[in-house]
Amino acid sequence: MSAGRAIELERRSEFRRLKEEIMEGATPLPTKATLELTLRCNLSCQMCFRDRGSRDELTLKEVRDIVEGLPESTGEIRLIGGEIFLRQDIFDILDLLSERGLKVRMTTNGTLLTEERVGQLRGYNNILSIGLSIDGPRELHNRIRGSEAAFDQTVEAIRMLSPYQPVSVNTVIMEENIGSIPHVFSLIRELGIGEYRLEPEMFCTPEEVRAAGDLPIAANIKEGGGYGYHADELRGLKERIDGLAGERGIRVSLIPKVAELYPEEFLGGRIREGRTLFCKHLLIPRINTEGSLVYCHIIRKTFGSLKKRGFEELWNNGDMAGFRKMLLTNNLLSVCKRCCRLRSI
């Protein structure tokens, strides 16, 4: 048995164990958390599914109070937006996370990373990863991201960051860019990145949103449910990128793992029918810009405000425990089947 296969089997066993605990209403206290700092963004990406309904943002003091209220088990925070560098206090937030001893992952489009800001980022030794995206050659990337300057700004940000901080690059796979992704990777592998992630576009059909009933859903809506490329194309792309990455020691991932293991079922929208699924969002709290626990980036159901109640009071209360059990009982929901956090167990 290969090492990769052994690791995958071990992970499935762990997710099965966790599913049993969750079904009993005893989800373990988290080791990671996600903090949505802002819904504002300076780009207009065509595949964006962010819920931009609220403009409220936590103050620096509120961020501090929420972070200090997380359980001791929490050792890692992911900072996401919108675009996190639109917050003028972003380095104050990084300072308080560093003071708390928390590891940090952050996602940015890179267009606002000046030499001065990159110089400031060099001073942090608790950053695990800074994630940026390149979705095609210059003209295509700029069209997808809605800015004529996005490609050059993001590539320059990667160039400035990679000697000093761990950088990962993500590409959203769409019909219009799948043929150009090897060219994109050939370019960025020279910039010193350590990780490259390929991610089929996340979207929902109108029917899938309706099937969620009265749950608030934030989604990139597409008719039909098709991807415009086939399983063999996805396999071939991953194999080609693996070959290009191997000589540089760059770690390549196709996210979610089920898209790599079962590409026909995943791309065909049948993954819920043929596989028992698990969702990593069940284990990782997500805190929205108003300070409330929200299930995930797609299912925007909230479970109480951390500005008013303690984390552990909310984490396993009846409402949240019942919602997790409902998801697992139904093998998740239709809106979940193209999510980057899917796992098969």
Helices and strands as residue ranges (DSSP letters): H 3-23, E 32-36, H 60-69, E 76-80, G 84-86, H 90-100, E 103-107, H 115-121, E 127-133, H 138-145, H 150-161, E 167-173, G 178-180, H 181-188, G 189-191, E 195-200, H 206-211, H 231-246, E 251-254, H 257-261, H 263-267, H 271-274, E 277-279, G 280-282, E 286-287, E 292-294, E 302-305, H 311-315, H 318-329, G 334-336, E 342-344
